[in-house]
Each structure stands twice: as structure tokens, then as C-alpha cells.
Amino acid sequence: MGDQSKSVNSRPWGYQPRDKQAQPSWELHPDTLGIRAGLARSGFGETGEALYLTSGFTYESAEQAVSSFADETDHFLYSRFGNPTVAMFEERLAALEGAEFCTATGSGMSAMFASIACMVETGDHIVASAAMFSSCYVVLNEILPKWGITCEFVRGNDPDLWAKALSKKTKVVFVETPSNPLLEVVDLRMVSDLAHKVGATVIVDNVMASPVLQNPLQHGADVVMYSATKHIDGQGRVLGGAILGSKEYQQNHLSQFIRHTGPTLSAFNAWVLVKSLETISMRVHRMNDNAQAIAEFLDTQKKIKTVNYPGLASHPGYEINKKQMRGGGTTISFEFDGSADDLFKMMNKLTVIDISNNLGDSKSLITHPASTTHRRLAPELRAELGINDSVVRLSVGLEHSSDLIRDLSEALK
Ligand SMILES: *Cc1c(COP(=O)(O)O)cnc(C)c1O
């Protein structure tokens, strides 16, 4: 026992910044970056990323504390501002996304709120695509207006509609694509070009696509936000969020807001999430293939009126989706031909697929948006968006597609 602790203590230890390690001389594939980027080993040389479960950090001297606070060194100060495990997650996700920076947050909603709140003030205007996750809608439609920030919601991909809504007062354009739950696709290039003409910052909620299937910065957007709770964890364990974009946005807007309002990701959750990034490419591609097969199956079913899936040629967003996404995605929604009662009966008959409002999980999950995830939307908007009582959303997981198709076909009988 004594010997063991001596040998441990005799080893060098401490956080090694990534730039002190040798780097490959070529550009790595995103699949490799998901496994390797951001890795900062301690002197113990551990293979798995270390969990630095600490709130604070110590200094070698009073002078080092002074210079650390003056931002002259890379020393971590306090886990609300930065933590080595959180930094590994942030660096890895930034590499996967192809972004200059990433700031992790405690949930997708804190990422969404901070990404906008850090840049707006009273009198500013926001323009958003109308089809979105309901908590995002509450932020834009109920919370920000209390501070004199107004939001206008635009439907569809009509450039004239977007141009009419945008003005010099527009500070932020917020877009969710594909949208939850109807999988509407917004043309990111078209919206970004129009938004930039009036000097607005384009923020994309990229939760439904994940960094594996869509990178909005490549299509003109300025900022990307995630709920890491979804595909990034992808195994139903922790909440998390992330904001990615340019250094300019981080330095001039986000950094101070995050630091002093504290929507920080916990080191433990960051540790779960950094390990999840190692498998995200494999997982999301498989889920995407499963979803494509299931959407094609559902499309042939008499009891189903319409199938919304951007990977089907019949989907109105099929062409734009092909231009900006690497697949139709992992989520399908469909309109059942029958009453809400019949629909609930069908859901209750499923034996593999679980009833749950989460998505992006390795387990396939089905939900009824009108009564759960999207109940906070104004009924008129819900009707306008087409989220009626017969619509169900299916988040396709990693089970074998034959079992998922069998489960659905038995339940539809
Ligand atoms: C889940 C979700 C969010 C919110 O993320 P949380 O981690 O639950 O806070 C935001 N946008 C979309 C599209 C989502 O699906």
C-alpha cells in the first residue's frame, strides 16, 4: 500500500495543454476528431479522459493568482468559468463542428437563451422561423418581450417573406432546421444571406440534425446551438448544451454573459458527453439509416396519411435538405388516419419503441407532440404549423430496423 502511493506520487502530474503535444501534420477526418480532439492527458497518461470534479483551482503563489486573473496564463480559475473536463468537451465539439470556439452549458435551453440574450437589448428585434421547439418559442414569445425585445415569426422558405420581416432593427435571426416535430427544412444559405444584408446574426438550433449530419456554419450561419442532451449524449443520461461560432462573437458577446450568469455545464456531465462524442458519428449514421428505412415503410401504410421525413422525395424540403444535410435525419413524424384515441391505442400497442418525449436516444422513442412537447405553443400557431392531434413523432434509435418495423406494423394492425 505504502509502495503504491509512493510510485503514484513519484510520477509527474498536472494538466498538459494540448499545444504541448505533437500534432498530426495533416487535417484529420471529423470521425477522428470526435475521438481525439481536445484530449488533454494528465501526467499519468490515462487513456480515458479524466474527470476533474473540482470547483476551484490552486496557485503556486499569490503572484500566479494575480496573473491568472489578469488572463495572462492558461490557469483555470473556477469551474463556473472553465474546467479541464469541460474544456476537453468544448474543444472536441468545436473541432467536429468546424467552429472557432465552443462554450458548453448546463442544458440546451440555457444554450439557446444565452446565445441570444448575450447580444440583444431593449428595442431590438428578432426574426425566427416559426416551426420550433416549444421552450424556444416561450423564450422568444414570452420571456424576451418582457424586456422590450420583440420577435416576429416567419413561415416557410419564401425569400420575400423573410426580406419583409428583416430590418435594420433585426439583431438576431433564429432558425431551427429540420424543425421539431414536422421536419420542415429551412434554406440556411438563403436566410443567412438575407439576414447579413441587414447586419443580423444568424443563430441555428441544430439539435435535430446533430453535428454529424449538418454544419450550419458551412452554409452561412454565424452561431450554432445544441441540446447535448439529445444525439450528443445519445444514451439518455445527462443534460447539456453548447454554443459554437466565431471568436469575435465569443469575445464581444458571449464570454462575459456566460461567465457572470453561470449557465455552466458540470464537469461530470462534460465527462459523459466527451466520451459520447467518440461514438456520435457511428450512432447518428446508423440511426439515420434506420430512420430512412422506417420512413419508407411508413409511407406504404394505409393507416398513415402523411409521413414527414426530409429523406423522402415526397417531402417539400427534400432538395434543400440534400444541399445542406448528410441524410434525412433520425426523426420522423407522421399523421395518423384516425382519431387521437385510435392513435393512443396504436402507441400503447408498441412493445419495443418506448413512449417518451426525449429524442436522439439509442432507444427508439415515440411521442404525441400536441399534448406533450408542443403543448405550450398557442393553439392557433400549432394549427398553422400542422401539429394537430393526429401527429406523432418517432425518434429512431439504434435497435435493428427489422424489429422497429415489425413493432410498428404490429401496432398499426
Ligand atoms: C431538446 C431541445 C432543446 C432544449 O434542450 P434541453 O437540453 O432539453 O434544454 C432545444 N431545441 C430543440 C430542437 C430540442 O429538441
The ligand as an SDF file (V2000), in Angstrom:
LIG
                    3D

 15 15  0  0  0  0  0  0  0  0999 V2000
  -34.4740   19.4040  -26.5350 C   0  0  0  0  0  0  0  0  0  0  0  0
  -34.3680   20.5470  -27.4040 C   0  0  0  0  0  0  0  0  0  0  0  0
  -33.9460   21.7940  -26.9040 C   0  0  0  0  0  0  0  0  0  0  0  0
  -33.6870   22.0370  -25.4320 C   0  0  0  0  0  0  0  0  0  0  0  0
  -32.6710   21.2540  -24.8890 O   0  0  0  0  0  0  0  0  0  0  0  0
  -32.5910   20.8120  -23.3480 P   0  0  0  0  0  0  0  0  0  0  0  0
  -31.3040   20.1040  -23.2340 O   0  0  0  0  0  0  0  0  0  0  0  0
  -33.7860   19.9520  -23.0740 O   0  0  0  0  0  0  0  0  0  0  0  0
  -32.6390   22.0640  -22.5170 O   0  0  0  0  0  0  0  0  0  0  0  0
  -33.8350   22.8420  -27.8090 C   0  0  0  0  0  0  0  0  0  0  0  0
  -34.1130   22.6820  -29.1200 N   0  0  0  0  0  0  0  0  0  0  0  0
  -34.5160   21.5000  -29.6340 C   0  0  0  0  0  0  0  0  0  0  0  0
  -34.7730   21.3800  -31.0900 C   0  0  0  0  0  0  0  0  0  0  0  0
  -34.6510   20.3970  -28.7920 C   0  0  0  0  0  0  0  0  0  0  0  0
  -35.0630   19.2300  -29.3070 O   0  0  0  0  0  0  0  0  0  0  0  0
  1  2  1  0
  2  3  1  0
  2 14  2  0
  3  4  1  0
  3 10  2  0
  4  5  1  0
  5  6  1  0
  6  7  2  0
  6  8  1  0
  6  9  1  0
 10 11  1  0
 11 12  2  0
 12 13  1  0
 12 14  1  0
 14 15  1  0
M  END
$$$$
